[in-house]
Amino acid sequence: MGERPILRLVEGGGPAAPAVDPGRVPDVWAFQADCARAFADTWVVRGFAATTITSYTSLLQRVLDHFDRPVWRIEPAHVDAMLHDLLLAGRAAGTRRGYLDMLRAFHTFVRLRYAARIRALYRVPVHDPLDRFNRLRHVWDDTPHPLPPSGERLTAFFAFARTRLAAVSDYPAAARDYALLRTLYHSAPRLSEALHLDLYDVHPELGPTGKLHVRFGKAANASGPRPRWAPMLDGLDRILAWYQSDIRPLFPDTAALFCDAHGRPLKPETARDRLTHLLKAEGRPESDRFTPHDLRRACATHHYEQGMNLLVVQQLLGHRHIASTMAYVRPSLTFVEDAWRRATQVAVTGLTG
């Protein structure tokens, strides 16, 4: 077999069949790469957003990299080995389902479009490597979901980050990171949504404490962005007012609210890396560390613990289905006892007048 090509998506144009030079059997990796490009082209034809196509293309490449053989020669045991490797690597059940979904979709595309050609060229039939033992239910949510960071944990973290501003060499970047992380916690946008915010998306005049216009809310099934208004809670309006007046002018004059040194919107991987670096500098054990998305989960959980209605939490997070919100809310281990104590106290107060 030849060297395995890297999948690159050429935007525009419809799906084309892999080219075959008459009289010559093409290298299997080159043929698979052509199939993958044709598969990716179908996303363009179906009108998927560019960011979705980029994400899907990256996932398809990662899936194919798990196998030392082309997709039409994958057997169920090879799929089991991939799932085992993902489990050992600590990948969540949802991530493993995503790998299986992409493998199933690409294998189905190859089987329906090119099975006859593959049989003629390589003398092998194209069988389905996904049987009833490695279907989606085989990797149901068996990964334990850790609790989001507590309110006390985040209070200590933000106090550290605020104090550290006086000693860092790159003050503008550190202050920007502080404002971004506070935004993720107090208004609960996804990281990608927050990094799509522009300066004019901050509206302090709306509502009691102002709102953020999340214009690029997460979409699903190529439905397009789902914009929403996110309230600036728990003093976020004052933090962003400080950031816009004192910190943002230290960066280039562009539209992005949270930008890099060149004025371009900060990249998600950069924001994650900078949070990881900040957590390491804090010096706490790894069990106390968290991700940008954990701040969104913490926001939902803490507001629910404080009595916010679950439907209101759903609106805050921008979820279409309440089931998605319920998966985010992870109350503390003493939540039931705390609720019982509050209810008992109300009852006692009512009886005593």
N, C-alpha and C positions, 0 to 999 in steps of 0.2 A: 504494500500500500504506500502511496505517496504521502507527502507532508500534508497535514490537515489544514485547510485554509480557515481564516477567520471570517466569520459572517459579517458582511457589511451591507447595509440597506441602501440601495440607490432609489431615492424618492422619485415618484412620478412614473407613469406608465402602468400598464396592467400586468398581471402575472404571465410570465412566459415559461415555456417548457425548457428544461435543461438542454443545452445544445449538445449534440452528439455528432462526432466526426465519423462519417460512414467508413466502415472497414477497420475501425479502431475502438477497442473497449476503453471507455474513459476511466480514469482513476476514481475509485469509489468515493474518496473524500471530496474531490472536485465535483462529482455528480451530486453528492449530498449537499454541498455548499450551494450549488445551483438550485436544488430543491428548496433549501432554506430561504434563499433570496426570493424565489417565486412565492413561497408561503408568506414571507414578510410583505411582498407587494400586495397581497390580498388585503392587508390591513389598510394600506393606502387607498385602495379602491373602495373599501367599505367606509372610508371617511374617519378613521380613528385619528385622534389628536396626535400631533408630532411627539409630545412627551410620552404618550401611551405607547406609540410605536417604538420609541427608543427603549423604554422599559421592557417591552415584550421581546425585542431583539436581543437585549442583554440577557434576559432570562433564558431564551432559547439557546444562546451560546453556552451559558453555564450548564444547562441540562445536557447538551450534546457532549460537553467536555468530560462528563462523568463516564463515558463509554469509550472503550478502545475498539469499537466496531461501528459501522454505519447503522442508522436507525432501523433499516429493514432486516438486520441480523440480530437485533436485540431479543433476548429470551426473557421469560418471567424471572428467572434467577438473577439476571443482570439488573432488572428493576428493583428486586429485593435488595441487592447489594447497594444500589444507589440510595435507597431509603435508609438502609443501615448506616451508611456513611454520613448521611445528613443528620440522623439521630445522634450519632457519636459526636458530631460537630456542634451539637446543641441547637440545631435548627428547630424552630417551633413547628407545631403541627400544621398551621396555616401555610408556612413556607414549604413544607413537604407536599401539601396538597397543590400548591402552585406549581411545583416541579412536575407533579404527576399530570396536572391539567395541561401544561404546555407540551409534555411528552405525548400525551394522548392526542392532542390537537394536531401536532406536527406529524405523528405517525399516521393518523387517519388521512391527512392531506396527501402524504406520500403514497399510502396504499390505494386511495381512490384515484389519484391522478397518474401514478407512475408504476403501479404494480406490474403491469404487462411488460413495460420496458425494462424494469429491473429483472424480471424473470428471463427475458430474452438476452440481456447483457451479461448477467452474473449467474444465471442458472439457479436462482434461489426463489422460493415463494415468499411473499410478504405476509407473515402471520402477526396477529395482535399479541404483543408481549404483556398486556394487562389482563390478568385473569381475575376471577372473583376473590382471590386472596390478597391482591394488591390494589383493589379498587379504593376509592376515597375513604370508605368507612374503615379500611384497614389501618389508616393513620388518623383516626379521629382525635379529638382534642385530649390526648393523653399527656401532653407536656404541661407540667405544673406552671401556673401563671403566678409570678411573684406579686406581692402587694406593691402598689405604687409607693413612692417615698411619702412619709408622713408629713403633716404640717410642720411639726417640730424639726424634722430633718431638713426641710426646705428653708425654714426660717434660719437655721444655722448656716446652710449653704449660701444663701443670698447675703447673709451678714459677712461671711468670709469673702465672697466675691466683691462686695461693696468696699470692704476695708482694703482689699488688695489693689484697688484702683489707684491708691496713693503711691504705690511702690513699683508698678509695672513700667517697663520702658515704652511700650506701645499703648499709651493711655487711650487714644481714640478707639482702637480695635477692642480693647478690654471693656470700655464703657458701652460700645455697641453690643458686644456679646451679652453684657449684663441686661441691657434693655430688651434684647431679643429673648433671652431666657425668661425674663419676667413677663413678657408678652405671651409666650407659650403657656406659662402657668396661669396667668390671670384672665386671659381671654380664650384660651384653649384652641387656637388654630393649630392645624397640622404644621409641621416644619415647612413643607413645601408651600403651604398657603401663606405663612408669615413671610417667607422670602419673596413672594410675589407682590407683597404690599408696596404701594408707592406712597410718596409723601401726602398726596391728596386723598389717600384712603383713610386718613386719621381725621375723625370728625368729633372734636371735643364739644361741639355745640348740640349734639344729639343726645337726648335723654339726660338723666341726672349726672352721669359721669362721662358721657361721650361713647362713641362706637367706632369700631373698625369695619370698613367695607371690605369684606373678604370676597374679592371679585372672582378669584380662581379657586372656588371650593371644589373639593375632590369630586370627580365624575365617576360613573360606572357604566359599563356596556356602551361606550362611545356616545353617551348622552350629552356630553358637553359640560362645561363648568357649571357648578351650582352655587351662585353667589349668595351671600347671607350677610347680615349685620351682626357683629360680635361685640357685646358690651365690654367696656374697659372697667373691670371690677377691681376691688381691693387696692385702690390707689394707682392703678396702671395709668390713668389719665395724667397724673402728676409726673410719673416716671417718663412717659413719652413726651410730655411738654418739656421736661428738662433735656431729654435726648435731642429733640428737634431744635431747641434753641441753643444748646451749648455744645453738643457732640456732632450732630449731623453736618453742620457747616465746616467741620474739620476734614470732611471727605469731599471728593469732587462734586460739582453741582449737577447732579443727575436726578432722575425721578425716583429711583429706588429708595425705599425707606431704610432697609438694612443692606448696605453695599460694601464692596471690598475697596481696596486702595485705589482702584481704577474707576470707581463709580458704578461698577456692574453689580447686579444683585448677587448677594453672597450665595455660594453653592451649598447645597445640603450637606455634602460630605465634608466641606470645610467647617460648617457649623458643628457637625458631630465631632470632628477631630478636636476642635477648640474646647468643646465641653469636656471631652475625655481628658485633655491636658489640664483643664481647670480642676477637675475632680482629683486627678493625680496630685496636683499641687496642694490640694486641701489636705491630703495625707490620711484620709480615712480608709478603712478596709474596703475591699472590692464589693462586699455585700451592701455597702452604702451607696454605691454608684448607680447612676441611672442614665437614661437616654433622653433626647428631646421629646420623644413620643411619650415617655413616662410622665413628663410634666403635664401633658394633655390628660392622661389618665388620672393623674393626681388631682387636677382641677375638677374633673367630673366627680371623683370619689369624695373629695373634701366638701364640695357643695352639697352632695347628696347626704353625707353624714351630718351636715349642719341643718338639714331639713328641707333642702330644695326639692321640689317635686320632680319625679323622674322624667315627666314630659317636658319640664322646663330645662332639665339637663340635656335632653335630646335636642332641643332647640339651640342650646348653647354650643353643642358639639357639631351641629349641622348634619345630624343623621337623618336619613329618610325613614328608617325602621327602628322601632323602640328596642328590638332585639339586639341591634348593634350597640345601643347605649348600655343595655344591661351587661353586655360583655365587657364594657369599659369600667363600669363601676365595681370596685373591689373594696368594700368596707373593711375597716380594721377588724382584728380578731375579737375585740370587745364591743363591736358595734351593737349586737343584740342586747348585751348587758347595759350599755349606755342608754339605749333607747328605752329599755325597761325601767331604768332608774329615772329618766326624765318623765316617763308616763306616770310612774308611781308618785313622783313629787307633785305633778299636776293634780293627781287625784287627792293626795293628802291636803294640798293647799285648798282645793275646792271644798273638802269636808270641813276643814277648820275655819273656813270663811276668810 
